[in-house]
Amino acid sequence: MPTDDMTLIGLGLAGLFVVWLAFSLLKKVVGLAVLAALIIGGFVLWSNPEMRRAMLDGLAGLVG
């Protein structure tokens, strides 16, 4: 393990960069998964009128 200050600072900064990169990529992947789920859910409701009616009735029961 290196003991000089500059190497430790460099390793720390590299570690922070890797953690930041991993979390930013994870955030984008989760965002894309949510977007895909919304698109697929919209398509399922669009193509299945009975399910759409049940969803709207349930939503109306919650709201009013």
PASEBA-1860 file (N, C-alpha, C; in nm, 3 decimals):
! residues 64
1> MPTDDMTL> 0.085/-0.118/0.000/0.000/0.000/0.000/0.089/0.124/0.000 ~ 0.062/0.218/-0.092/0.144/0.339/-0.096/0.119/0.426/0.027 ~ 0.223/0.498/0.067/0.212/0.580/0.186/0.229/0.729/0.158 ~ 0.272/0.766/0.036/0.289/0.910/0.012/0.153/0.975/-0.012 ~ 0.146/1.102/0.025/0.018/1.174/0.026/-0.045/1.187/-0.113 ~ 0.034/1.219/-0.213/-0.021/1.242/-0.347/-0.083/1.115/-0.405 ~ -0.022/1.001/-0.381/-0.078/0.876/-0.431/-0.210/0.844/-0.361 ~ -0.214/0.865/-0.230/-0.338/0.840/-0.156/-0.450/0.935/-0.200
9> IGLGLAGL> -0.415/1.062/-0.223/-0.515/1.157/-0.271/-0.564/1.117/-0.410 ~ -0.472/1.076/-0.496/-0.509/1.031/-0.630/-0.598/0.909/-0.627 ~ -0.565/0.812/-0.542/-0.649/0.693/-0.529/-0.788/0.728/-0.473 ~ -0.792/0.820/-0.379/-0.921/0.863/-0.324/-1.007/0.932/-0.428 ~ -0.945/1.020/-0.507/-1.020/1.088/-0.613/-1.067/0.990/-0.719 ~ -0.983/0.895/-0.754/-1.023/0.793/-0.853/-1.138/0.709/-0.798 ~ -1.134/0.675/-0.671/-1.243/0.600/-0.610/-1.373/0.679/-0.609 ~ -1.365/0.808/-0.576/-1.485/0.892/-0.579/-1.542/0.902/-0.720
17> FVVWLAFS> -1.454/0.913/-0.819/-1.499/0.921/-0.958/-1.569/0.792/-1.000 ~ -1.514/0.679/-0.962/-1.576/0.550/-0.997/-1.713/0.536/-0.930 ~ -1.724/0.576/-0.804/-1.852/0.569/-0.734/-1.953/0.663/-0.799 ~ -1.912/0.785/-0.832/-2.001/0.880/-0.899/-2.047/0.826/-1.033 ~ -1.956/0.769/-1.110/-1.990/0.714/-1.240/-2.089/0.599/-1.227 ~ -2.067/0.511/-1.131/-2.156/0.397/-1.111/-2.296/0.443/-1.074 ~ -2.307/0.539/-0.982/-2.439/0.585/-0.941/-2.509/0.664/-1.051 ~ -2.435/0.741/-1.130/-2.500/0.815/-1.239/-2.550/0.718/-1.346
25> LLKKVVGL> -2.474/0.613/-1.374/-2.521/0.514/-1.470/-2.640/0.437/-1.415 ~ -2.638/0.405/-1.286/-2.749/0.334/-1.223/-2.875/0.419/-1.227 ~ -2.862/0.550/-1.206/-2.976/0.639/-1.212/-3.037/0.640/-1.351 ~ -2.954/0.640/-1.454/-3.004/0.639/-1.591/-3.072/0.507/-1.624 ~ -3.016/0.397/-1.577/-3.077/0.266/-1.603/-3.213/0.256/-1.535 ~ -3.223/0.304/-1.411/-3.350/0.301/-1.340/-3.451/0.391/-1.410 ~ -3.408/0.507/-1.456/-3.497/0.596/-1.530/-3.548/0.533/-1.658 ~ -3.461/0.464/-1.730/-3.504/0.396/-1.853/-3.599/0.281/-1.822
33> AVLAALII> -3.576/0.211/-1.712/-3.666/0.102/-1.674/-3.805/0.155/-1.638 ~ -3.810/0.267/-1.567/-3.940/0.327/-1.533/-4.011/0.374/-1.659 ~ -3.937/0.436/-1.750/-3.996/0.481/-1.876/-4.050/0.363/-1.957 ~ -3.974/0.255/-1.963/-4.018/0.136/-2.035/-4.143/0.077/-1.970 ~ -4.149/0.075/-1.837/-4.267/0.022/-1.767/-4.390/0.107/-1.797 ~ -4.374/0.239/-1.801/-4.487/0.326/-1.833/-4.535/0.304/-1.976 ~ -4.442/0.289/-2.068/-4.479/0.267/-2.209/-4.550/0.133/-2.224 ~ -4.495/0.028/-2.163/-4.558/-0.104/-2.172/-4.695/-0.103/-2.105
41> GGFVLWSN> -4.705/-0.040/-1.989/-4.835/-0.030/-1.921/-4.937/0.045/-2.003 ~ -4.896/0.155/-2.067/-4.986/0.229/-2.154/-5.032/0.146/-2.272 ~ -4.941/0.070/-2.330/-4.978/-0.016/-2.443/-5.076/-0.125/-2.401 ~ -5.052/-0.184/-2.284/-5.142/-0.289/-2.235/-5.282/-0.231/-2.210 ~ -5.288/-0.112/-2.149/-5.419/-0.051/-2.126/-5.485/-0.009/-2.256 ~ -5.407/0.036/-2.353/-5.461/0.077/-2.482/-5.521/-0.042/-2.556 ~ -5.455/-0.156/-2.547/-5.499/-0.272/-2.625/-5.598/-0.360/-2.549 ~ -5.626/-0.330/-2.423/-5.719/-0.411/-2.344/-5.823/-0.319/-2.279
49> PEMRRAML> -5.936/-0.295/-2.348/-6.036/-0.200/-2.296/-6.097/-0.242/-2.162 ~ -6.110/-0.371/-2.138/-6.167/-0.415/-2.010/-6.076/-0.379/-1.893 ~ -5.946/-0.398/-1.913/-5.850/-0.362/-1.808/-5.847/-0.210/-1.789 ~ -5.854/-0.136/-1.900/-5.855/0.010/-1.892/-5.977/0.057/-1.814 ~ -6.095/-0.001/-1.840/-6.217/0.038/-1.770/-6.204/0.006/-1.621 ~ -6.149/-0.109/-1.586/-6.130/-0.145/-1.445/-6.033/-0.048/-1.377 ~ -5.928/-0.010/-1.447/-5.831/0.085/-1.390/-5.896/0.221/-1.369 ~ -5.975/0.268/-1.467/-6.042/0.397/-1.453/-6.147/0.394/-1.343
57> DGLAGLVG> -6.219/0.284/-1.329/-6.317/0.271/-1.221/-6.248/0.272/-1.084 ~ -6.136/0.203/-1.073/-6.060/0.204/-0.948/-6.006/0.342/-0.916 ~ -5.959/0.412/-1.018/-5.908/0.548/-0.998/-6.021/0.643/-0.958 ~ -6.138/0.627/-1.019/-6.253/0.710/-0.983/-6.296/0.682/-0.839 ~ -6.285/0.558/-0.795/-6.318/0.524/-0.657/-6.222/0.588/-0.558 ~ -6.096/0.601/-0.597/-5.997/0.664/-0.508/-6.014/0.815/-0.504 ~ -6.042/0.875/-0.618/-6.048/1.021/-0.628/-6.183/1.074/-0.579 ~ -6.291/1.014/-0.624/-6.421/1.073/-0.591/-6.508/0.973/-0.534
END
